[in-house]
Amino acid sequence: MTNESKPILVLVGPTASGKTALSVQLASGLPTGGECISADSMQVYQGMDIGTATPTEEERAGIPHHLLDVADPHDTGFTVHDWLKAAETAIAEIHRRGSLPIVVGGTNLYLRGLLEGVFEGQSIPAEIRSALEALPTEALRQRLVKLDPVSAQRIHANDRRRTIRALEVMEATGSPISSQQTQWADAIMQPRRPALIVCLDWHPSELNQRINRRVGLMMEQGFLEEVQRLRASGPLGRQATEAVGYKELAGYLDGSCKLSEAIEQIKIRSRRYGKQQRTWIRRFHAIPGVFRVACSEKNDPAEVVQQIVARLEEPSNSPGRPII
């Protein structure tokens, strides 16, 4: 049996939805045992723990966790390909131990890449790439703004590699890479492996209250001091700099706003991020067999775990046999 033919569980939910606690309880309650794999694009960074809600050793409760603190936040970036390679390795190792991988996310691109593969785009003739490589970054940027303004907004002005990639796709296909990526992103997923996808659904008002409380707790736990320590080690890379909360607190440390204003902006941006996540999570609802959990503060976590385990044991989750 190949790695992609073996089952996984994917736990999907917006920020502050309780994914960490549920995943640990689930791993403990599975008859086969489970191990957690983070699918969060910011929890991969070392030292960015409080602001990304990386589970502490106490919260992990002895359950093995993978892909936490594996990248340097001062580097240029940790790509989806980096994550997928590491995630597939972790999944294979967990299967060899006879346990069930529980992928906890998080980040849409990571989850979609794992379930259905990554958008690779067009192969590029060598002469097009060579011609673009010969141009200075400023000239490349000006061309991108003119030909593909959507990508120009997404790509940092100094990110030469991604700028060249967008331009070479445009020249080779006559179509902006942004439009091709959008078509991929909007498609209904067809998972390439047996998977039970569990979606945590919260009412927006309840989720927003949880987000606000969590931001306050992060500040009490030393979020500001965490940002100060990271900055003392050198400038953060482009991806890490844009992480929710880190950017706002950096602004306070640079003197551009008051601390109270930075905290309020963190809450606002976190709520907006939660709304974006709820939007793309709805696409998971179209996958046959997805298990949706209507969440509220009144939920009994143990009962939710029992419901998920029961669903895992149903023969319908994979041809002719239970998923576990």
Secondary structure, DSSP 4 states (H G I P E B T S, - for coil): --GGGS-EEEEE--TTSSHHHHHHHHHHH-TT-EEEEEE-TTTTBTT--TTTTPPPHHHHTT--EESSS-B-TTSS---HHHHHHHHHHHHHHHHHTT-EEEEEE--HHHHHHHHH---------HHHHHHHHTS-HHHHHHHHHHH-HHHHHHS-TT-HHHHHHHHHHHHHHSS-HHHHHHHHHHSPP--SS-EEEEEEEE-HHHHHHHHHHHHHHHHHHTHHHHHHHHHHT-PPPHHHHTSTTHHHHHHHHTTSS-HHHHHHHHHHHHHHHHHHHHHHHHHHTTSTT-EEEEE-TT--HHHHHHHHHHHHTSGGGBTTB---
